[in-house]
């Protein structure tokens, strides 16, 4: 059974940092692409960052230089380190496992990130 579970959200002041984790089980994690998306109130869900099995990464322009996606294959976990957070980063952050030849698409339930003073 495939499970995708996020953790690590919370309230942080502008300029602060948070690290999100996504545990993905029931898949061949080492070859899986995984991504982080976010959705702010009244806005569409958008891609934040994505990482391939070979650890190639891509980022939304709005987070380049501030966010870093990484993976630990031994722990079946993908991380999103978020630095220099801004109020506009406030959103629910979702972990995403895209559809592939091995699995259908999966979304986590999301974790709330609030950047406010």
N, C-alpha and C positions, 0 to 999 in steps of 0.2 A: 504494500500500500504506500503510495506516494504522499508525503507530507512536506509542507513548506511553512515554516513558522518563524516569524520575525520577533525580535526583542530589542530593547535598548532605547526606545523613545523616551521623551520626557520634556520638561520645561527647562529652557536654557536662556541666558541673557544674550543679547546681540554681542557678537564677537567671540562667543563661547564655542565649545566643541561637544560633540556627541559621537558615539560609535554604535551603529546598528549592526545586529547580527541576524543572519538568516540560516537556519538549520534545514537542510533539504535531505530527506531520507527516502528510501525506496527506489532510488535511481542509481545509475552508474555515474556517480558524482564527478569523477575525474574528467569525463569527456563532455559534461553538460555545460551549456551556456546558461548563465543566470544573470538577472538584472534587477535593478532597483527602479521603481517608478514612484511618483508621488501625485497626490491629488489635493489641491487646496479647495476650500469652499467656493462653489460657484464656477470652478474651472475644470477643464478636462484633465484626465490623468495623462502625465507626461513621463517620458523616459528620463531618468537621472543619470544612470550609469549601467554599463553592461560589461561582463567579463566572460571570455571563452574558456574552454578547457585548457588551452595553452596559455592562459592568463593575458591574452590580448584584451585591451580595454578601450572603451569609448565613453565619452561624457557629454552631457548637455552643455552648451556654451555657458549657461548661467552658473554652472558649478565648477567649471574647469579651474584648476589651481587652488580650489578650496576643499573639494571632496576627493577621496581616494577609495576605489573599490579594490578588494583583494579577496583571496580565497585560501582556505586551509583544507586541502583534500583529506587529510587525516581525520579532520573533525566534521567533514561534510558541511562546512560552514562558509558562507560568503559574508564579508564585512563591508560596511560603508562608513569610513571615517569622515566626519563632517567637521571642518574647521571654519573659523571666521563666519559663523552663522549670522544670517540676516533675518529680519522679520519676514521677508518674502519667501524664506525657506519653510515657513510654517505650513504644514500639510500632513496628511496621513501618508506614510511611506509603506510601499508594498514590495515584497519580494516576488519575482516572476520567473517561472520556468517555462520557456517557450515550447511550443509543439515541435516535435522532432520525429524521426523515424522510430524512436523508441518509446515515446510517451506523448500524451496529449498535453495541452497547456494547463499549467497550474498557477494559481495566485495564493499568496498568503492572506491572512485576515487584516494585515496592516498594523502599523504602530504609529501613534501620534507623536509628532515633533512640533513643539511650540517654541518660537523664538520671540521673547518679549521681555521688556524690562519691568 
